[in-house]
């Protein structure tokens, strides 16, 4: 249809400015909408990514190490299940970069029965989260940014 508007039956090119501008604008708007649709950063949760790697009911313990002083705490039983549930349900957005100015971070490792490591998470004060599976899944070493600091605050309180 655009070609018919541009080409005249006499063989010359006559462009109707208003129609041409409208058609071009429409193409630009559609292209921008497609780019936004494919580049949007959806909110996800660790449990959705690592669904095969960890199950709350199958966790025997969780080791958490605070990087500033290498202090370690171990969570077991109900306390481990509650913490893991909070961690797995934290809302995240995937990010491509890591912040190098980390002031405090925690290294979290979940273990299944028979002392088998399942899921590792490094979380820092800037709310950056690096999660990885000990099974070597395709989801390893993906960086995320937590939507809020509640899981970091909960982790800090464990060390008080």
C-alpha positions, 0 to 999 in steps of 0.5 A, spaced: 500 500 500 505 504 501 508 503 494 502 504 491 502 511 494 509 513 493 508 510 485 504 514 481 501 511 475 505 516 470 511 512 473 514 518 477 515 518 484 510 523 488 510 522 495 504 525 499 508 528 505 502 526 511 501 519 509 509 518 508 510 521 515 504 517 518 507 510 515 514 512 517 512 513 524 508 507 525 514 503 523 518 506 528 513 505 534 512 498 532 520 497 532 521 500 539 515 496 542 518 490 539 525 492 542 522 494 549 518 487 549 524 483 548 529 487 552 525 488 558 527 485 565 522 481 568 522 479 576 524 472 577 525 468 583 531 463 585 526 457 586 524 458 578 531 458 576 533 452 580 527 448 581 531 442 579 537 443 584 534 445 591 527 443 594 526 446 601 524 439 604 530 436 602 535 441 605 539 438 611 543 444 613 545 451 610 552 454 611 553 462 611 559 465 611 560 473 612 566 475 608 568 481 613 570 476 618 569 469 615 564 468 621 560 462 619 553 460 622 550 453 620 542 453 620 539 446 621 531 444 621 526 449 621 530 455 621 534 452 615 527 451 611 525 458 613 531 461 611 531 457 604 524 459 603 525 466 604 532 466 599 528 462 594 522 467 594 526 473 593 524 477 587 530 479 583 532 482 576 537 479 572 543 484 571 549 483 566 554 486 571 557 486 578 559 491 582 566 491 584 565 496 591 562 490 595 562 492 603 559 486 605 557 479 602 555 473 605 556 466 602 550 461 602 551 454 601 545 449 601 546 442 603 542 436 602 542 429 605 549 425 605 552 432 605 551 434 598 552 441 596 546 443 592 546 451 591 550 456 592 549 464 593 553 470 594 549 476 596 552 483 597 550 489 601 549 492 594 543 487 593 547 483 588 546 476 588 550 471 584 547 464 584 550 457 582 548 450 582 553 445 584 550 440 579 553 444 574 547 446 571 546 451 565 544 457 570 550 457 573 554 464 575 548 469 573 548 475 576 541 478 579 539 484 583 534 483 589 528 488 588 529 489 596 534 488 602 529 484 606 533 477 605 540 481 606 537 484 612 535 477 615 542 474 613 545 480 617 541 479 623 543 471 624 550 474 625 548 478 631 
